[in-house]
Amino acid sequence: MTDNLQILLERNEKISFSEYMNSILFNKDTGLYESEELFGEKGHFVTSPLISKHFANCIGKHFIKLSSLENIIEVGAGNGKLATDLLIYLRSQNKLPKQYYILEKSEKLIDKQKSLIKDNSLEKYIEIHWINDYKELPDNAFIISNELFDCFPTDIIKYANNKYKKAFINYEYKIVWEDFSFDSEYIKRHLGLPKHLPNNYIFEYSTHQSNFIDDISKVIKKAYFLIFDYGYPANELFLADRMQGTITCIKNHRADFNPLVDIGLKDISAFVNYTFLKNIFEKNRWITEAFMSQSNYLLSFDVLEDVDIDNLDDINSVKKLIMPNHMGEIFKALVVRKNISETNESLFIKNDIIKL
Ligand SMILES: C[S@@+](CC[C@H](N)C(=O)[O-])C[C@H]1O[C@@H](n2cnc3c(N)ncnc32)[C@H](O)[C@@H]1O
């Protein structure tokens, strides 16, 4: 349990689940994202860019095919692996962007990103900017995020006896439910909530996600935004057998579903509701271009042709990215565009946009 959380609770008596999650993950002193080892074997979890450079290479091929965008923005760059592999690939193809921007919240991770970029001498070839304010972003860019939206603090809502209730954490680290009403009927539509939810059904609602999309949309004029995360469209998310919501904790590569034990020692995330993201982007005048599994995204950019078939590690790592029982199906890619016309040629082998 973290001291800052204790202070927050003593001061406030109870805090919303999103405040609780925010403190555990992002507190400047004690947050998990400011800790020494978060990613990789010694940390808590592994992400697609850490598994294989082919993940970044496919994104590189996508960027090259679009050709009309000058800059790349990566939001939430982790330990810098995606940025590094992507820039190495684009340099090898003589297609570096004009500038690479990293919008990152964690100071510890900014240090790690800078040192990995330096180890690969990439700053000799391209200007890389670290920013923490949306207003400093360029208005024209190819934007990428991997596992960003699943770590945005979220609230937990319960539908009980025809009413909504919101979860708060009290000073005994117990959940208390308080009456809640959505600010507007639109939000329920944006979430894609079914007309009839079972009694006591629990789900997540993150204003951090929608505020982020609203904020970035104020600055960005012309862009593609490519989002990877684990999650589902609303009609596959709000299933009756998912009554307890989707909050997932992970510690030393082991998952559990109780965020109220081992407080501060494990990661907390939630499944991304892709229908919600799509609706919030569209509200901000983005056009949804494509939605598909991570596997179909990578296969669209010929990931298999790049595998070194004499290298078992290379084969196994790409298998992890694309196999349905690993990260291939549960992880999805969403592509939205703003002020860019539709590409004539379809870039994707399958587009499940209809599911959103
Ligand atoms: C789960 S990690 C994924 C890191 C990396 N993209 C990867 O796939 O390895 C989430 C990343 O998003 C960053 N992050 C979280 N919230 C953010 C925000 N509001 N703005 C910018 N970065 C954020 C975290 O610090 C971290 O770098």
The ligand as an SDF file (V2000), in Angstrom:
LIG
                    3D

 27 29  0  0  0  0  0  0  0  0999 V2000
    1.1810   -0.0430  -20.6160 C   0  0  0  0  0  0  0  0  0  0  0  0
    2.3870    1.1100  -20.9750 S   0  0  0  0  0  0  0  0  0  0  0  0
    2.7450    0.7370  -22.6820 C   0  0  0  0  0  0  0  0  0  0  0  0
    4.0950    1.2260  -23.1100 C   0  0  0  0  0  0  0  0  0  0  0  0
    4.4790    0.9900  -24.5630 C   0  0  0  0  0  0  0  0  0  0  0  0
    3.5640    1.6370  -25.4680 N   0  0  0  0  0  0  0  0  0  0  0  0
    4.5840   -0.4790  -24.8670 C   0  0  0  0  0  0  0  0  0  0  0  0
    3.7110   -0.9880  -25.5640 O   0  0  0  0  0  0  0  0  0  0  0  0
    5.5450   -1.1110  -24.4160 O   0  0  0  0  0  0  0  0  0  0  0  0
    1.5350    2.6530  -21.0350 C   0  0  0  0  0  0  0  0  0  0  0  0
    2.3790    3.8510  -21.3950 C   0  0  0  0  0  0  0  0  0  0  0  0
    1.5460    5.0130  -21.4860 O   0  0  0  0  0  0  0  0  0  0  0  0
    2.0700    6.0410  -20.6600 C   0  0  0  0  0  0  0  0  0  0  0  0
    0.9370    6.8910  -20.2880 N   0  0  0  0  0  0  0  0  0  0  0  0
   -0.1100    6.5660  -19.4980 C   0  0  0  0  0  0  0  0  0  0  0  0
   -0.9910    7.5940  -19.4510 N   0  0  0  0  0  0  0  0  0  0  0  0
   -0.5090    8.5650  -20.2460 C   0  0  0  0  0  0  0  0  0  0  0  0
   -0.9730    9.8620  -20.6350 C   0  0  0  0  0  0  0  0  0  0  0  0
   -2.1190   10.3650  -20.1600 N   0  0  0  0  0  0  0  0  0  0  0  0
   -0.2110   10.5890  -21.4760 N   0  0  0  0  0  0  0  0  0  0  0  0
    0.9540   10.0880  -21.9490 C   0  0  0  0  0  0  0  0  0  0  0  0
    1.4410    8.8710  -21.6250 N   0  0  0  0  0  0  0  0  0  0  0  0
    0.7210    8.1200  -20.7920 C   0  0  0  0  0  0  0  0  0  0  0  0
    2.7570    5.2840  -19.5600 C   0  0  0  0  0  0  0  0  0  0  0  0
    3.6410    6.0480  -18.8080 O   0  0  0  0  0  0  0  0  0  0  0  0
    3.4460    4.1960  -20.3940 C   0  0  0  0  0  0  0  0  0  0  0  0
    4.5660    4.7030  -21.0710 O   0  0  0  0  0  0  0  0  0  0  0  0
  1  2  1  0
  2  3  1  0
  2 10  1  0
  3  4  1  0
  4  5  1  0
  5  6  1  0
  5  7  1  0
  7  8  2  0
  7  9  1  0
 10 11  1  0
 11 12  1  0
 11 26  1  0
 12 13  1  0
 13 14  1  0
 13 24  1  0
 14 15  1  0
 14 23  1  0
 15 16  2  0
 16 17  1  0
 17 18  1  0
 17 23  2  0
 18 19  1  0
 18 20  2  0
 20 21  1  0
 21 22  2  0
 22 23  1  0
 24 25  1  0
 24 26  1  0
 26 27  1  0
M  CHG  2   2   1   9  -1
M  END
$$$$
